[in-house]
Amino acid sequence: MSNIALSWAFKCHVGNASAKAVLVYLADRADDDGSAAYPKIETIVNVTELSERTVRSSLKLLQERGFIRRGDQRYARLGKGGRNRLPQYCQVVWDLAVETDPSNLTWIRETHAAEHDPATMGADVDPEAGTVVENGDSKDVLPENVGTEPISSSANLAGLENEPEPALQISQGWKTSRNQLCKSRRAGKRAGTSSANLAPLALQISHLQLCKSRRAVYIRIKPSR
């Protein structure tokens, strides 16, 4: 658990409530610098109470918007007792973009200097560190890190939220269709014939569709008693 990563996650504006919940949980599982968060999909589902489909789409959205990126995948292969976890059971390791917050970056640089000292690191990078094992947990994971910058709480938020579903609109041709049908009916009465025979079939169908739309809107806006 990392209060630093959690504080960063709460300040981020994700633009999606489900993805924000997933980001907060990942931050809870990450280190102070945002690295090595690797809960299984099933664990995220149980903790956030979201569906598996929603969790997967949220992870993809977070990766696309730069909030998370693929981390050192070797963490997921370390099992208990010094044993390696089998590939089919390895989860994806995520790093959070905690370093995008200047205050966090300064604090980490001052307090974690010994852990990030380049002199203590080898020259070669283990290829397995970036290899994501293909299994159920890695489904829908983007092949490469996108590299976009995450959106902070102070950024321009226009266009981030999900677009609201448009309300059902009644066609502007309602009055025209109704008037034409009424004229056909009046002409049928004067001629002594059925109005259905005089009104074109397409006009009758259009009128019926508009009637259904009008009733649907009335039901949606009718106040409860």
Buried (B, 14 or more C-beta within 10 A) or exposed (E): EBEBBBBBBEEBBBBBEBBBBBBBBBBBBBBBBBBBBBBBBEBBBEBBEBEEEBBBBBBBBBBEBBBBBBBBBBBBBEEEEEEEBEEEBBBBBBBBBBBBBEEBEEBBEEEEEEEEEEEEEEEEEEEEEBBBBEBEBBEEBEEEBEEEEBBEEEEEEEEEEEEEEEEEEEEEEBEEBBEBBEEBBEEBEEEEEEBEEBBEEEBBEBBEEBEEBBEEBEEEEEEEE
